[in-house]
Amino acid sequence: MHLHSFSFKYVILAFLWLLFTMLNSCVPARKAIFFNGLEPGAGKIDLQAEELARRLYPGDRLMLNIIIEHPDMVLLNQGMAVGQGGSAGYLVDKDGNIELVKLGVIHVAGKTPAEVASDIKQRVAVLYKDPTVTYSLGGRVLFLGIGSVGGGGGGVGAGGIVPITNDRLTLLEAFAFVGIGDPTAVRDRVWVIREKGGEREFATVDINSKDVFQSPYFYLRNNDIIYMEPNKVNTFLTINAPLRNIVFTSFTTLSIVLSILALVR
């Protein structure tokens, strides 16, 4: 066997091995599709989970605005305007309470913002005539390892912060806001990290499956952390990925050695 044909065979084999490694890391089409198995029709909404998502928990921030025809209106809203940590709103403390000027400490954990607003309105009505209380729930969900905010397509490694401005925020609504920059990102193993009752929960959600709508983590809570893992092909093709560097370095070295051998045959 001639040395030239011998070296050429090994170059071809090295190239095929590299190609096989890359193809083996590719994602099947079904893993890039949302809600596999979903059929046209109707499904029940988990009203209990939705209701729990609307309720207040320690660490939540409640925006309130008390409106009365009296100079004390500014005083009543002072705590809300000042806030804590530079953020507006009343922070629900570890005991589930907020504190308002003239009204004192009010326990709000386990209640909806609407229920709290109704309670405060009754308390203010004892002191002032015809009060109005408006409210909204403030918070955020932190995303890691997916597209940039606004669907900018930052890819795995980018992230974003989704504000909670309504009574509840779903996982899909948050994804619609942030976007998934990398179409090969792992969708059947989306991590949700949640602080609850003095503990930290770690759970995974499969957004490829129609069962995502029944997940207890479908409705997000303030300070939840969402993490989407990169797919193997993404990890392999990253510039500083160790496996990629080893493969390409080995292939380049082998090509150089065989080329030199072919020249000196």
The 8 nearest C-alpha neighbors of each residue, nearest first, counted from 0:
[[1, 2, 5, 4, 3, 6, 8, 7],
 [2, 0, 3, 4, 5, 264, 6, 261],
 [1, 3, 5, 4, 6, 261, 264, 0],
 [2, 4, 261, 6, 5, 1, 7, 264],
 [5, 3, 7, 1, 6, 2, 8, 0],
 [4, 6, 2, 8, 3, 7, 1, 9],
 [7, 5, 9, 257, 3, 8, 4, 2],
 [6, 8, 4, 10, 9, 5, 3, 11],
 [9, 7, 11, 5, 6, 10, 4, 12],
 [8, 10, 12, 6, 11, 7, 13, 5],
 [9, 11, 7, 13, 8, 12, 254, 14],
 [12, 10, 14, 8, 9, 13, 15, 7],
 [11, 13, 9, 15, 14, 10, 16, 8],
 [14, 12, 16, 10, 11, 15, 9, 17],
 [13, 15, 11, 17, 12, 16, 18, 10],
 [16, 14, 18, 12, 17, 13, 19, 11],
 [17, 15, 19, 13, 18, 14, 12, 20],
 [16, 18, 14, 20, 15, 19, 13, 21],
 [17, 19, 15, 21, 16, 20, 22, 14],
 [20, 18, 16, 22, 21, 17, 23, 15],
 [21, 19, 17, 23, 18, 22, 16, 24],
 [20, 22, 18, 24, 23, 19, 17, 232],
 [23, 21, 19, 24, 25, 20, 18, 232],
 [22, 24, 20, 21, 25, 19, 232, 26],
 [23, 25, 232, 22, 21, 231, 20, 26],
 [26, 24, 22, 23, 232, 27, 21, 231],
 [25, 27, 28, 183, 30, 24, 31, 230],
 [28, 26, 29, 30, 25, 31, 183, 32],
 [27, 29, 31, 30, 26, 32, 25, 183],
 [30, 28, 32, 31, 27, 35, 207, 26],
 [29, 31, 28, 27, 32, 26, 207, 186],
 [30, 32, 28, 29, 182, 183, 33, 27],
 [33, 31, 29, 30, 207, 35, 34, 28],
 [32, 34, 207, 35, 206, 208, 31, 209],
 [35, 33, 209, 208, 207, 37, 36, 206],
 [36, 34, 208, 37, 207, 209, 33, 32],
 [35, 37, 209, 34, 38, 208, 207, 210],
 [36, 38, 209, 35, 34, 39, 208, 210],
 [37, 39, 40, 36, 41, 35, 209, 34],
 [40, 38, 37, 41, 42, 36, 209, 34],
 [39, 41, 38, 42, 37, 43, 36, 209],
 [40, 42, 43, 39, 38, 44, 37, 212],
 [43, 41, 44, 40, 212, 45, 39, 213],
 [42, 44, 45, 41, 46, 213, 212, 40],
 [43, 45, 46, 42, 212, 213, 49, 47],
 [44, 46, 48, 47, 49, 43, 213, 212],
 [45, 47, 49, 48, 44, 50, 43, 51],
 [46, 48, 50, 49, 45, 51, 52, 44],
 [49, 47, 51, 50, 45, 46, 52, 215],
 [48, 50, 46, 52, 47, 51, 45, 53],
 [49, 51, 47, 53, 52, 48, 46, 54],
 [52, 50, 48, 54, 53, 49, 47, 109],
 [51, 53, 49, 50, 54, 167, 218, 48],
 [54, 52, 50, 166, 51, 167, 111, 49],
 [55, 53, 111, 110, 109, 51, 52, 56],
 [54, 56, 108, 109, 110, 111, 59, 107],
 [55, 57, 108, 59, 58, 109, 95, 54],
 [58, 56, 91, 93, 95, 92, 59, 108],
 [57, 59, 91, 56, 92, 90, 60, 93],
 [60, 58, 91, 57, 56, 90, 221, 138],
 [59, 61, 90, 137, 89, 88, 91, 138],
 [62, 60, 136, 89, 88, 137, 135, 63],
 [61, 63, 88, 135, 134, 136, 89, 137],
 [64, 62, 134, 133, 61, 65, 79, 135],
 [63, 65, 133, 132, 76, 134, 66, 62],
 [64, 66, 132, 131, 76, 63, 67, 133],
 [65, 67, 131, 130, 132, 72, 64, 68],
 [68, 66, 130, 69, 72, 65, 131, 129],
 [69, 67, 66, 70, 72, 128, 130, 129],
 [68, 70, 71, 67, 72, 127, 66, 73],
 [71, 69, 72, 73, 68, 74, 67, 75],
 [72, 70, 74, 69, 73, 75, 67, 68],
 [71, 73, 75, 70, 74, 67, 69, 66],
 [74, 72, 76, 71, 75, 77, 70, 65],
 [73, 75, 71, 77, 72, 76, 100, 70],
 [74, 76, 72, 100, 73, 77, 71, 65],
 [77, 75, 73, 79, 74, 78, 80, 65],
 [78, 76, 74, 80, 79, 75, 73, 81],
 [77, 79, 81, 80, 76, 82, 99, 100],
 [80, 78, 88, 82, 76, 77, 81, 89],
 [79, 81, 77, 78, 82, 87, 76, 88],
 [82, 80, 78, 79, 77, 87, 83, 85],
 [83, 81, 87, 79, 88, 86, 80, 78],
 [84, 82, 85, 86, 81, 87, 90, 89],
 [83, 85, 86, 82, 87, 81, 90, 88],
 [84, 86, 83, 82, 87, 81, 88, 80],
 [87, 85, 82, 84, 83, 88, 81, 80],
 [88, 86, 82, 80, 79, 81, 85, 83],
 [87, 89, 62, 79, 61, 82, 60, 90],
 [88, 90, 61, 60, 79, 82, 97, 62],
 [89, 91, 60, 59, 92, 58, 88, 61],
 [90, 92, 57, 58, 96, 97, 95, 59],
 [93, 91, 95, 57, 94, 96, 90, 58],
 [92, 94, 57, 95, 91, 58, 96, 56],
 [93, 95, 92, 96, 57, 91, 108, 106],
 [94, 96, 108, 57, 92, 91, 93, 106],
 [97, 95, 106, 91, 92, 105, 107, 94],
 [96, 98, 91, 105, 104, 89, 90, 106],
 [97, 99, 104, 103, 105, 96, 100, 102],
 [100, 98, 103, 102, 101, 78, 104, 97],
 [99, 101, 102, 75, 103, 78, 98, 74],
 [102, 100, 103, 99, 75, 74, 123, 98],
 [103, 101, 99, 100, 104, 122, 98, 123],
 [102, 104, 99, 98, 101, 100, 105, 97],
 [105, 103, 98, 97, 96, 99, 106, 102],
 [106, 104, 97, 96, 98, 107, 103, 99],
 [105, 107, 96, 95, 108, 97, 104, 94],
 [106, 108, 110, 96, 95, 105, 109, 115],
 [109, 107, 95, 55, 56, 110, 106, 57],
 [108, 110, 54, 55, 107, 56, 111, 95],
 [109, 111, 54, 108, 107, 55, 114, 115],
 [110, 112, 54, 114, 113, 53, 55, 115],
 [113, 111, 115, 114, 116, 110, 134, 136],
 [112, 114, 116, 111, 115, 117, 134, 110],
 [115, 113, 117, 111, 112, 116, 110, 118],
 [114, 116, 118, 112, 117, 113, 119, 107],
 [115, 117, 113, 119, 114, 118, 132, 120],
 [116, 118, 120, 114, 115, 119, 113, 121],
 [119, 117, 115, 121, 120, 116, 114, 122],
 [120, 118, 122, 116, 121, 117, 123, 115],
 [119, 121, 117, 123, 122, 118, 132, 124],
 [122, 120, 124, 118, 119, 123, 117, 125],
 [121, 123, 119, 120, 124, 125, 118, 102],
 [122, 124, 120, 125, 126, 121, 127, 119],
 [125, 123, 127, 121, 126, 122, 128, 130],
 [124, 126, 123, 122, 127, 121, 128, 120],
 [127, 125, 123, 124, 128, 122, 121, 130],
 [128, 126, 124, 123, 125, 130, 129, 67],
 [127, 129, 124, 130, 126, 67, 68, 125],
 [130, 128, 124, 127, 131, 67, 68, 123],
 [131, 129, 67, 66, 128, 124, 120, 123],
 [132, 130, 66, 65, 120, 67, 133, 129],
 [131, 133, 65, 64, 116, 120, 66, 130],
 [134, 132, 64, 63, 131, 65, 116, 135],
 [133, 135, 63, 62, 64, 116, 132, 112],
 [134, 136, 62, 61, 137, 165, 63, 164],
 [137, 135, 61, 164, 62, 166, 165, 60],
 [136, 138, 60, 164, 163, 61, 135, 62],
 [139, 137, 163, 221, 162, 60, 59, 136],
 [138, 140, 162, 163, 221, 161, 222, 160],
 [139, 141, 223, 161, 222, 160, 221, 224],
 [140, 142, 160, 224, 159, 225, 223, 161],
 [143, 141, 225, 158, 159, 224, 226, 160],
 [144, 142, 158, 226, 145, 225, 157, 227],
 [143, 145, 156, 155, 157, 227, 158, 226],
 [146, 144, 155, 158, 157, 179, 154, 180],
 [147, 145, 180, 153, 152, 179, 154, 178],
 [146, 148, 153, 151, 158, 159, 152, 157],
 [149, 147, 177, 159, 150, 151, 176, 146],
 [148, 150, 177, 151, 176, 147, 178, 175],
 [151, 149, 178, 177, 152, 148, 147, 146],
 [150, 152, 147, 149, 153, 146, 148, 180],
 [180, 153, 151, 146, 154, 150, 147, 179],
 [152, 154, 146, 147, 180, 157, 151, 155],
 [155, 153, 180, 181, 146, 152, 145, 157],
 [154, 156, 144, 145, 157, 229, 181, 146],
 [157, 155, 144, 154, 145, 158, 143, 153],
 [158, 156, 144, 153, 145, 155, 146, 147],
 [159, 157, 143, 142, 147, 145, 144, 146],
 [158, 160, 148, 142, 147, 141, 177, 161],
 [159, 161, 141, 140, 142, 162, 139, 148],
 [160, 162, 140, 139, 173, 141, 159, 163],
 [163, 161, 139, 138, 164, 160, 140, 137],
 [164, 162, 138, 139, 137, 165, 168, 161],
 [163, 165, 137, 136, 162, 135, 166, 138],
 [164, 166, 167, 163, 136, 135, 168, 137],
 [167, 165, 53, 136, 164, 168, 135, 112],
 [166, 168, 165, 53, 52, 169, 218, 163],
 [169, 167, 219, 218, 163, 172, 170, 165],
 [170, 168, 218, 172, 171, 219, 217, 173],
 [169, 171, 173, 217, 172, 218, 219, 174],
 [172, 170, 174, 173, 169, 175, 217, 168],
 [173, 171, 175, 169, 174, 170, 176, 168],
 [172, 174, 176, 170, 171, 175, 177, 169],
 [175, 173, 171, 177, 178, 176, 172, 170],
 [176, 174, 172, 173, 178, 177, 171, 150],
 [177, 175, 173, 174, 149, 178, 172, 150],
 [178, 176, 148, 150, 174, 149, 175, 147],
 [177, 179, 150, 146, 174, 175, 176, 180],
 [180, 178, 146, 145, 181, 152, 182, 150],
 [152, 179, 181, 146, 154, 153, 145, 178],
 [180, 182, 154, 183, 184, 179, 155, 152],
 [183, 181, 184, 180, 31, 179, 154, 185],
 [182, 184, 181, 230, 26, 185, 31, 233],
 [185, 183, 229, 230, 181, 182, 186, 228],
 [186, 184, 228, 230, 187, 229, 188, 227],
 [187, 185, 188, 206, 189, 207, 184, 205],
 [186, 188, 205, 207, 206, 185, 189, 204],
 [189, 187, 203, 205, 186, 204, 185, 190],
 [190, 188, 204, 227, 203, 186, 226, 187],
 [189, 191, 203, 226, 225, 202, 188, 227],
 [190, 192, 225, 202, 224, 203, 201, 193],
 [193, 191, 201, 224, 200, 223, 225, 190],
 [192, 194, 223, 200, 199, 195, 191, 224],
 [195, 193, 199, 198, 200, 197, 196, 192],
 [194, 196, 198, 197, 199, 193, 200, 56],
 [195, 197, 198, 194, 199, 57, 56, 93],
 [196, 198, 195, 194, 199, 93, 57, 200],
 [199, 197, 195, 196, 194, 200, 193, 201],
 [198, 200, 194, 193, 195, 201, 192, 197],
 [199, 201, 193, 192, 194, 202, 198, 195],
 [202, 200, 192, 191, 199, 193, 190, 203],
 [201, 203, 191, 190, 200, 192, 204, 216],
 [204, 202, 190, 189, 188, 191, 205, 201],
 [203, 205, 189, 188, 206, 190, 187, 211],
 [204, 206, 187, 207, 188, 208, 211, 186],
 [205, 207, 208, 211, 186, 187, 33, 204],
 [208, 206, 33, 34, 205, 187, 35, 32],
 [209, 207, 34, 35, 210, 206, 205, 211],
 [208, 210, 34, 211, 37, 35, 36, 212],
 [211, 209, 208, 212, 213, 214, 34, 205],
 [212, 210, 214, 209, 213, 206, 208, 205],
 [213, 211, 210, 214, 217, 209, 44, 45],
 [214, 212, 211, 210, 215, 45, 217, 44],
 [213, 215, 211, 216, 217, 212, 210, 204],
 [216, 214, 217, 213, 48, 218, 212, 211],
 [217, 215, 214, 218, 219, 191, 204, 170],
 [216, 218, 214, 170, 169, 215, 212, 219],
 [219, 217, 169, 216, 168, 52, 170, 49],
 [220, 218, 169, 168, 216, 170, 217, 223],
 [221, 219, 223, 222, 52, 218, 140, 168],
 [220, 222, 138, 139, 223, 140, 59, 219],
 [223, 221, 140, 139, 220, 224, 141, 138],
 [224, 222, 193, 140, 221, 220, 192, 141],
 [225, 223, 141, 192, 191, 142, 140, 222],
 [226, 224, 142, 191, 190, 143, 141, 192],
 [225, 227, 143, 190, 144, 142, 189, 228],
 [228, 226, 189, 144, 145, 190, 185, 143],
 [227, 229, 185, 184, 144, 226, 230, 189],
 [230, 228, 184, 155, 185, 233, 234, 231],
 [229, 231, 184, 233, 185, 232, 183, 234],
 [232, 230, 234, 24, 233, 235, 229, 25],
 [231, 233, 24, 235, 234, 230, 25, 236],
 [234, 232, 230, 236, 231, 235, 229, 237],
 [235, 233, 231, 237, 232, 236, 230, 229],
 [234, 236, 232, 243, 233, 237, 240, 231],
 [235, 237, 233, 234, 232, 238, 243, 240],
 [238, 236, 240, 234, 239, 235, 233, 243],
 [237, 239, 240, 236, 243, 244, 235, 241],
 [238, 240, 237, 241, 244, 243, 236, 242],
 [239, 241, 237, 243, 242, 238, 235, 244],
 [242, 240, 244, 243, 245, 239, 235, 246],
 [243, 241, 245, 244, 240, 246, 235, 247],
 [244, 242, 246, 235, 240, 245, 241, 247],
 [243, 245, 241, 247, 242, 246, 248, 240],
 [246, 244, 242, 248, 243, 247, 249, 241],
 [247, 245, 249, 243, 248, 244, 250, 242],
 [246, 248, 250, 244, 249, 245, 251, 243],
 [249, 247, 251, 245, 250, 246, 244, 252],
 [250, 248, 252, 246, 247, 251, 245, 253],
 [249, 251, 247, 253, 248, 252, 246, 254],
 [252, 250, 248, 254, 253, 249, 247, 255],
 [253, 251, 249, 255, 254, 250, 248, 256],
 [252, 254, 250, 256, 251, 255, 249, 257],
 [253, 255, 251, 257, 252, 256, 258, 250],
 [256, 254, 258, 252, 253, 257, 259, 251],
 [257, 255, 253, 259, 258, 254, 252, 260],
 [258, 256, 260, 6, 254, 259, 255, 261],
 [257, 259, 261, 255, 260, 256, 254, 262],
 [260, 258, 262, 256, 261, 257, 255, 263],
 [261, 259, 257, 263, 262, 258, 264, 256],
 [260, 262, 258, 3, 259, 264, 263, 257],
 [261, 263, 259, 260, 264, 258, 3, 257],
 [262, 264, 260, 261, 259, 258, 2, 3],
 [263, 261, 262, 260, 2, 3, 1, 259]]
